[in-house]
Amino acid sequence: MIMTEMSTKVDDTHSTTESFANKAAELKKSGMAVHPKRRVAQSCVIGASADNKHVASVKTSRTVEIFVSRCHPHTAGSMLAECVNMTKGDLEVQDVTCEKLKSRYEYLYSSFHVQVRVASTDFKKALELFMSAEAWPSDLLVKRYFPIKHGGD
């Protein structure tokens, strides 16, 4: 008796699923798509003419934000800025800012928020450069820094 009720419920669910699938197939055949087609975005171009100098573009910059931790407790921000300047090579760095963060155990380690401002065109190169293990001293923990966003502000 219990088995019969269970099999009836399973059959009802199965038939409902099939009817939805059939209805979707009919809509598709009739030309009414389940999901509307999205417009393809037009691609843009960036000017590269060396001869046409009537209009100038604005020079934009972006900031590579890095979290550096496991530093010695007496590490200063200027030491990390020096690290960035040694690593940058031919990359043009506009500004380097190092902010010491509050650590849970300040007597054991220190952590920093390092901001490296570069031209927007060099952002990808800078990100790859400063997120490589070879850019930083041995045993430091380095990862991207993502500021906390406060909702409602």
N, CA, C and O of each residue as an XYZ file, in Angstrom:
612
protein
N       0.816     -1.181      0.000
C       0.000      0.000      0.000
C       0.867      1.256      0.000
O       0.615      2.182     -0.770
N       1.864      1.293      0.839
C       2.776      2.439      0.874
C       3.565      2.497     -0.424
O       3.825      3.580     -0.947
N       3.941      1.351     -0.940
C       4.708      1.282     -2.172
C       3.920      1.854     -3.341
O       4.506      2.512     -4.200
N       2.623      1.631     -3.402
C       1.777      2.124     -4.486
C       1.710      3.650     -4.470
O       1.790      4.287     -5.520
N       1.563      4.238     -3.277
C       1.512      5.701     -3.166
C       2.820      6.318     -3.629
O       2.811      7.330     -4.329
N       3.943      5.724     -3.252
C       5.257      6.232     -3.644
C       5.430      6.183     -5.154
O       5.904      7.149     -5.752
N       5.054      5.073     -5.777
C       5.232      4.937     -7.223
C       4.347      5.918     -7.974
O       4.736      6.396     -9.040
N       3.172      6.231     -7.451
C       2.285      7.196     -8.088
C       2.908      8.589     -8.052
O       2.865      9.314     -9.046
N       3.485      8.966     -6.914
C       4.138     10.274     -6.780
C       5.319     10.399     -7.736
O       5.504     11.444     -8.360
N       6.104      9.362     -7.852
C       7.254      9.368     -8.753
C       6.777      9.498    -10.195
O       7.373     10.239    -10.977
N       5.700      8.780    -10.561
C       5.171      8.857    -11.920
C       4.648     10.244    -12.231
O       4.842     10.739    -13.341
N       3.978     10.893    -11.261
C       3.461     12.255    -11.465
C       4.601     13.238    -11.706
O       4.514     14.075    -12.604
N       5.657     13.147    -10.923
C       6.808     14.040    -11.076
C       7.465     13.823    -12.427
O       7.842     14.781    -13.101
N       7.603     12.573    -12.819
C       8.240     12.237    -14.087
C       7.422     12.788    -15.259
O       7.983     13.341    -16.205
N       6.083     12.635    -15.191
C       5.244     13.122    -16.288
C       5.243     14.648    -16.347
O       5.185     15.220    -17.436
N       5.307     15.316    -15.194
C       5.375     16.780    -15.167
C       6.664     17.261    -15.811
O       6.653     18.221    -16.582
N       7.765     16.610    -15.506
C       9.062     16.969    -16.082
C       9.034     16.794    -17.597
O       9.530     17.644    -18.336
N       8.450     15.685    -18.054
C       8.360     15.444    -19.496
C       7.514     16.510    -20.180
O       7.852     16.952    -21.278
N       6.401     16.937    -19.538
C       5.540     17.942    -20.157
C       6.268     19.285    -20.272
O       6.095     19.994    -21.263
N       7.073     19.638    -19.280
C       7.862     20.871    -19.365
C       8.887     20.780    -20.495
O       9.089     21.741    -21.237
N       9.519     19.640    -20.618
C      10.513     19.442    -21.679
C       9.853     19.521    -23.047
O      10.404     20.116    -23.972
N       8.667     18.919    -23.179
C       7.939     18.994    -24.451
C       7.546     20.427    -24.782
O       7.662     20.851    -25.932
N       7.083     21.174    -23.788
C       6.667     22.562    -24.001
C       7.875     23.412    -24.436
O       7.753     24.248    -25.332
N       9.015     23.202    -23.817
C      10.227     23.940    -24.181
C      10.645     23.619    -25.603
O      11.058     24.514    -26.340
N      10.546     22.369    -26.000
C      10.892     21.968    -27.365
C       9.950     22.615    -28.371
O      10.390     23.049    -29.436
N       8.646     22.686    -28.046
C       7.674     23.339    -28.932
C       7.977     24.828    -29.100
O       7.936     25.363    -30.208
N       8.282     25.483    -27.984
C       8.603     26.918    -28.040
C       9.835     27.172    -28.891
O       9.892     28.147    -29.641
N      10.804     26.304    -28.772
C      12.032     26.459    -29.544
C      11.768     26.285    -31.040
O      12.300     27.030    -31.863
N      10.946     25.299    -31.380
C      10.616     25.051    -32.785
C       9.802     26.195    -33.382
O       9.966     26.528    -34.556
N       8.937     26.788    -32.591
C       8.065     27.850    -33.102
C       8.803     29.180    -33.251
O       8.232     30.149    -33.752
N      10.049     29.235    -32.829
C      10.826     30.461    -32.994
C      10.891     31.304    -31.737
O      11.594     32.314    -31.719
N      10.200     30.934    -30.710
C      10.256     31.664    -29.453
C      11.323     31.004    -28.587
O      11.097     29.944    -28.004
N      12.460     31.630    -28.512
C      13.585     31.042    -27.786
C      13.339     31.122    -26.288
O      12.670     32.033    -25.800
N      13.893     30.149    -25.564
C      13.769     30.142    -24.115
C      14.546     31.314    -23.541
O      14.057     32.003    -22.646
N      15.750     31.547    -24.046
C      16.564     32.689    -23.624
C      16.683     33.641    -24.803
O      17.056     33.220    -25.898
N      16.371     34.930    -24.597
C      16.501     35.873    -25.713
C      17.971     36.005    -26.125
O      18.876     35.909    -25.296
N      18.181     36.226    -27.406
C      19.552     36.375    -27.894
C      20.116     37.696    -27.400
O      19.436     38.721    -27.414
N      21.346     37.659    -26.971
C      21.993     38.865    -26.473
C      22.720     39.556    -27.607
O      23.236     38.913    -28.521
N      22.752     40.884    -27.533
C      23.471     41.645    -28.545
C      24.961     41.472    -28.355
O      25.459     41.472    -27.230
N      25.657     41.326    -29.439
C      27.101     41.201    -29.389
C      27.681     42.612    -29.286
O      27.353     43.485    -30.089
N      28.535     42.826    -28.303
C      29.119     44.145    -28.102
C      30.083     44.475    -29.235
O      30.846     43.619    -29.683
N      30.042     45.701    -29.686
C      30.969     46.164    -30.711
C      32.359     46.259    -30.091
O      32.507     46.724    -28.961
N      33.374     45.821    -30.826
C      34.723     45.935    -30.302
C      35.220     47.366    -30.506
O      34.812     48.051    -31.444
N      36.090     47.797    -29.630
C      36.626     49.147    -29.737
C      38.085     49.078    -30.190
O      38.718     48.023    -30.133
N      38.595     50.198    -30.632
C      39.991     50.286    -31.042
C      40.662     51.391    -30.237
O      40.005     52.315    -29.757
N      41.957     51.284    -30.099
C      42.739     52.307    -29.418
C      43.672     52.909    -30.436
O      44.417     52.198    -31.111
N      43.630     54.230    -30.546
C      44.428     54.929    -31.547
C      45.918     54.695    -31.375
O      46.420     54.576    -30.257
N      46.618     54.629    -32.508
C      48.053     54.380    -32.474
C      48.813     55.249    -33.475
O      49.996     55.012    -33.717
N      48.161     56.239    -34.055
C      48.790     57.071    -35.074
C      49.857     57.973    -34.457
O      49.604     58.680    -33.482
N      51.043     57.935    -35.040
C      52.121     58.799    -34.572
C      52.084     60.152    -35.288
O      52.663     61.125    -34.805
N      51.410     60.217    -36.428
C      51.352     61.449    -37.218
C      50.248     62.398    -36.759
O      50.445     63.614    -36.760
N      49.113     61.875    -36.374
C      47.970     62.688    -35.992
C      48.108     63.112    -34.531
O      47.877     62.306    -33.630
N      48.481     64.361    -34.290
C      48.711     64.839    -32.922
C      47.823     66.035    -32.588
O      48.182     66.858    -31.746
N      46.655     66.134    -33.250
C      45.754     67.253    -33.008
C      45.018     67.129    -31.677
O      44.670     68.137    -31.062
N      44.783     65.909    -31.239
C      44.088     65.658    -29.980
C      44.976     64.736    -29.149
O      45.549     63.777    -29.666
N      45.081     65.038    -27.864
C      45.914     64.214    -26.985
C      45.028     63.429    -26.024
O      43.971     63.905    -25.609
N      45.457     62.252    -25.682
C      44.718     61.442    -24.705
C      45.212     61.774    -23.302
O      46.316     62.287    -23.123
N      44.399     61.480    -22.341
C      44.772     61.693    -20.951
C      45.630     60.496    -20.493
O      45.380     59.360    -20.894
N      46.609     60.755    -19.675
C      47.460     59.692    -19.140
C      46.794     59.140    -17.884
O      46.624     59.860    -16.900
N      46.420     57.872    -17.918
C      45.748     57.258    -16.775
C      46.691     56.298    -16.066
O      47.644     55.782    -16.651
N      46.401     56.077    -14.805
C      47.229     55.153    -14.029
C      46.332     54.215    -13.234
O      45.164     54.504    -12.973
N      46.905     53.101    -12.867
C      46.219     52.113    -12.039
C      47.152     51.705    -10.918
O      48.367     51.879    -11.003
N      46.566     51.161     -9.872
C      47.349     50.774     -8.709
C      47.325     49.262     -8.531
O      46.260     48.647     -8.472
N      48.500     48.680     -8.447
C      48.640     47.263     -8.115
C      48.682     47.204     -6.595
O      49.586     47.755     -5.967
N      47.690     46.526     -6.007
C      47.612     46.451     -4.552
C      48.038     45.064     -4.098
O      47.513     44.050     -4.557
N      49.004     45.045     -3.183
C      49.634     43.791     -2.766
C      49.596     43.671     -1.244
O      49.821     44.648     -0.529
N      49.312     42.477     -0.765
C      49.372     42.163      0.661
C      50.662     41.392      0.895
O      50.893     40.351      0.281
N      51.501     41.911      1.787
C      52.771     41.256      2.114
C      52.759     40.953      3.608
O      52.523     41.843      4.426
N      53.013     39.696      3.961
C      52.990     39.301      5.361
C      54.180     38.400      5.669
O      54.984     38.082      4.793
N      54.273     38.000      6.929
C      55.379     37.197      7.463
C      56.690     37.979      7.459
O      57.772     37.396      7.392
N      56.581     39.300      7.531
C      57.780     40.137      7.627
C      58.257     40.152      9.075
O      57.472     39.932      9.997
N      59.536     40.409      9.267
C      60.092     40.562     10.608
C      59.348     41.713     11.296
O      58.987     42.683     10.629
N      59.115     41.634     12.589
C      58.353     42.688     13.282
C      58.951     44.093     13.157
O      58.227     45.082     13.272
N      60.255     44.189     12.924
C      60.904     45.504     12.820
C      61.021     45.995     11.377
O      61.716     46.977     11.117
N      60.362     45.336     10.452
C      60.397     45.743      9.051
C      59.673     47.074      8.896
O      58.593     47.277      9.451
N      60.281     47.972      8.138
C      59.668     49.282      7.874
C      59.126     49.304      6.452
O      59.581     48.551      5.592
N      58.155     50.170      6.216
C      57.562     50.310      4.891
C      58.586     50.713      3.845
O      58.488     50.312      2.685
N      59.567     51.504      4.253
C      60.604     51.945      3.314
C      61.411     50.761      2.783
O      61.898     50.807      1.653
N      61.558     49.705      3.579
C      62.278     48.510      3.133
C      61.523     47.817      2.006
O      62.132     47.346      1.046
N      60.192     47.753      2.120
C      59.391     47.140      1.066
C      59.367     48.012     -0.181
O      59.369     47.496     -1.299
N      59.345     49.327      0.000
C      59.395     50.244     -1.141
C      60.715     50.062     -1.888
O      60.747     50.113     -3.118
N      61.794     49.850     -1.151
C      63.106     49.594     -1.756
C      63.085     48.279     -2.534
O      63.685     48.179     -3.605
N      62.399     47.278     -2.000
C      62.233     45.988     -2.684
C      61.541     46.189     -4.028
O      61.969     45.636     -5.040
N      60.471     46.982     -4.036
C      59.718     47.264     -5.262
C      60.624     47.961     -6.268
O      60.639     47.596     -7.444
N      61.376     48.954     -5.820
C      62.260     49.705     -6.723
C      63.380     48.837     -7.294
O      63.808     49.057     -8.427
N      63.857     47.867     -6.538
C      64.889     46.960     -7.049
C      64.312     45.998     -8.081
O      65.000     45.615     -9.027
N      63.064     45.611     -7.904
C      62.421     44.613     -8.744
C      61.885     45.181    -10.047
O      61.815     44.465    -11.046
N      61.508     46.445    -10.058
C      60.755     47.017    -11.186
C      61.471     46.971    -12.527
O      60.817     46.950    -13.569
N      62.786     46.956    -12.524
C      63.532     46.914    -13.785
C      63.246     48.136    -14.633
O      63.413     49.263    -14.165
N      62.809     47.934    -15.896
C      62.535     49.056    -16.792
C      61.087     49.548    -16.690
O      60.698     50.458    -17.422
N      60.294     48.969    -15.808
C      58.907     49.386    -15.607
C      58.882     50.758    -14.931
O      59.569     50.978    -13.933
N      58.088     51.675    -15.480
C      58.001     53.017    -14.901
C      56.962     53.026    -13.781
O      55.760     52.937    -14.034
N      57.441     53.136    -12.543
C      56.575     53.178    -11.364
C      56.389     54.631    -10.975
O      57.367     55.353    -10.780
N      55.129     55.069    -10.859
C      54.839     56.461    -10.533
C      54.916     56.729     -9.037
O      55.350     57.799     -8.611
N      54.490     55.747     -8.238
C      54.464     55.956     -6.793
C      54.400     54.610     -6.082
O      53.807     53.660     -6.593
N      55.014     54.528     -4.899
C      54.949     53.328     -4.067
C      54.552     53.771     -2.661
O      55.190     54.644     -2.073
N      53.494     53.162     -2.130
C      53.026     53.471     -0.784
C      52.950     52.169      0.005
O      52.401     51.178     -0.479
N      53.495     52.168      1.214
C      53.459     50.986      2.069
C      52.807     51.352      3.396
O      53.267     52.252      4.099
N      51.740     50.653      3.728
C      51.019     50.911      4.975
C      51.127     49.671      5.851
O      50.758     48.572      5.436
N      51.637     49.856      7.066
C      51.751     48.737      7.996
C      50.363     48.430      8.550
O      49.647     49.328      8.993
N      49.996     47.158      8.519
C      48.689     46.725      8.995
C      48.783     46.211     10.421
O      49.852     45.805     10.877
N      47.670     46.231     11.113
C      47.612     45.722     12.483
C      47.654     44.200     12.426
O      46.778     43.570     11.834
N      48.673     43.617     13.044
C      48.823     42.159     13.081
C      48.260     41.617     14.386
O      48.238     42.308     15.404
N      47.813     40.385     14.340
C      47.275     39.768     15.553
C      48.382     39.603     16.595
O      48.181     39.890     17.776
N      49.550     39.141     16.151
C      50.691     38.950     17.050
C      51.823     39.842     16.558
O      52.711     39.383     15.840
N      51.793     41.101     16.940
C      52.752     42.090     16.431
C      54.197     41.770     16.803
O      55.114     42.200     16.102
N      54.421     41.040     17.867
C      55.775     40.698     18.279
C      56.345     39.544     17.446
O      57.550     39.296     17.492
N      55.491     38.827     16.676
C      55.949     37.703     15.862
C      56.181     38.078     14.402
O      57.154     37.627     13.798
N      55.302     38.895     13.829
C      55.385     39.227     12.405
C      54.697     40.555     12.148
O      53.973     41.074     12.998
N      54.936     41.094     10.964
C      54.211     42.293     10.537
C      53.708     42.089      9.116
O      54.262     41.308      8.343
N      52.641     42.817      8.797
C      52.013     42.725      7.478
C      51.871     44.129      6.904
O      51.773     45.112      7.638
N      51.863     44.203      5.560
C      51.793     45.499      4.890
C      50.819     45.472      3.720
O      50.589     44.434      3.100
N      50.261     46.625      3.441
C      49.476     46.867      2.230
C      50.366     47.738      1.351
O      50.610     48.905      1.660
N      50.845     47.163      0.260
C      51.758     47.867     -0.648
C      50.971     48.271     -1.892
O      50.315     47.439     -2.518
N      51.044     49.558     -2.245
C      50.371     50.076     -3.432
C      51.431     50.583     -4.400
O      52.244     51.441     -4.055
N      51.413     50.047     -5.609
C      52.360     50.450     -6.645
C      51.543     51.052     -7.789
O      50.780     50.345     -8.447
N      51.702     52.361     -8.026
C      50.941     53.021     -9.090
C      51.773     53.052    -10.364
O      52.917     53.507    -10.375
N      51.158     52.550    -11.447
C      51.813     52.477    -12.755
C      50.856     52.999    -13.816
O      49.666     53.166    -13.550
N      51.365     53.257    -15.014
C      50.516     53.653    -16.136
C      49.549     52.514    -16.439
O      49.898     51.342    -16.300
N      48.338     52.863    -16.853
C      47.317     51.850    -17.141
C      47.782     50.845    -18.184
O      47.420     49.670    -18.126
N      48.575     51.301    -19.127
C      49.064     50.399    -20.177
C      50.044     49.367    -19.636
O      50.227     48.313    -20.246
N      50.679     49.655    -18.496
C      51.655     48.743    -17.898
C      51.077     47.915    -16.754
O      51.813     47.173    -16.103
N      49.777     48.027    -16.498
C      49.180     47.370    -15.339
C      49.379     45.856    -15.361
O      49.797     45.270    -14.362
N      49.085     45.231    -16.480
C      49.204     43.766    -16.572
C      50.649     43.326    -16.338
O      50.903     42.362    -15.616
N      51.584     44.034    -16.948
C      53.000     43.711    -16.788
C      53.416     43.867    -15.320
O      54.133     43.023    -14.782
N      52.963     44.947    -14.680
C      53.304     45.203    -13.278
C      52.698     44.134    -12.373
O      53.344     43.672    -11.432
N      51.477     43.750    -12.654
C      50.807     42.729    -11.851
C      51.568     41.403    -11.927
O      51.797     40.751    -10.909
N      51.954     41.014    -13.138
C      52.718     39.772    -13.304
C      54.077     39.865    -12.613
O      54.530     38.901    -11.995
N      54.720     41.018    -12.717
C      56.039     41.215    -12.127
C      55.987     41.143    -10.600
O      56.768     40.417     -9.984
N      55.067     41.896     -9.991
C      55.033     41.975     -8.529
C      54.320     40.799     -7.868
O      54.381     40.654     -6.648
N      53.658     39.971     -8.641
C      53.029     38.783     -8.075
C      53.856     37.526     -8.343
O      53.361     36.410     -8.184
N      55.090     37.700     -8.740
C      55.972     36.545     -8.936
C      56.827     36.334     -7.689
O      57.156     37.285     -6.980
N      57.175     35.096     -7.435
C      57.959     34.747     -6.243
C      59.358     35.363     -6.270
O      59.938     35.654     -5.225
N      59.888     35.557     -7.475
C      61.241     36.095     -7.605
C      61.330     37.571     -7.217
O      62.429     38.083     -7.002
N      60.207     38.252     -7.125
C      60.203     39.676     -6.818
C      60.390     39.965     -5.333
O      60.718     41.092     -4.961
N      60.188     38.970     -4.485
C      60.181     39.214     -3.049
C      61.191     38.335     -2.329
O      61.531     37.255     -2.812
N      61.673     38.792     -1.174
C      62.620     37.984     -0.396
C      62.024     36.644      0.034
O      60.805     36.479      0.092
N      62.890     35.712      0.326
C      62.511     34.353      0.693
C      61.571     34.321      1.896
O      61.755     35.062      2.861
N      60.573     33.463      1.825
C      59.622     33.145      2.895
C      58.564     34.212      3.189
O      57.775     34.036      4.117
N      58.522     35.305      2.436
C      57.443     36.272      2.622
C      56.189     35.741      1.946
O      56.267     35.097      0.899
N      55.030     36.011      2.545
C      53.763     35.643      1.944
C      53.268     36.864      1.164
O      53.128     37.950      1.727
N      53.008     36.684     -0.113
C      52.579     37.787     -0.976
C      51.345     37.362     -1.751
O      51.333     36.295     -2.365
N      50.303     38.192     -1.726
C      49.108     37.940     -2.523
C      48.428     39.264     -2.845
O      48.785     40.306     -2.294
N      47.450     39.216     -3.738
C      46.709     40.427     -4.096
C      45.987     40.945     -2.869
O      45.506     40.174     -2.039
N      45.918     42.259     -2.767
C      45.199     42.902     -1.674
C      43.879     43.402     -2.218
O      43.847     44.128     -3.211
N      42.793     43.020     -1.576
C      41.466     43.471     -1.957
C      40.869     44.225     -0.778
O      40.558     43.613      0.244
N      40.700     45.542     -0.896
C      40.151     46.315      0.228
C      38.740     45.858      0.582
O      37.982     45.415     -0.280
N      38.406     45.973      1.848
C      37.071     45.607      2.313
C      36.098     46.686      1.843
O      36.331     47.879      2.038
N      35.005     46.245      1.222
C      33.984     47.189      0.758
C      32.868     47.213      1.779
O      32.301     46.176      2.122
N      32.558     48.397      2.258
C      31.477     48.554      3.227
C      30.194     48.842      2.489
O      30.128     49.803      1.723
N      29.173     48.036      2.696
C      27.897     48.214      2.021
C      27.129     49.404      2.588
O      27.205     49.693      3.782
N      26.394     50.086      1.721
C      25.530     51.173      2.160
C      26.192     52.532      2.231
O      25.525     53.521      2.534
N      27.473     52.609      1.963
C      28.153     53.928      2.027
C      28.033     54.672      0.734
O      28.542     55.787      0.614
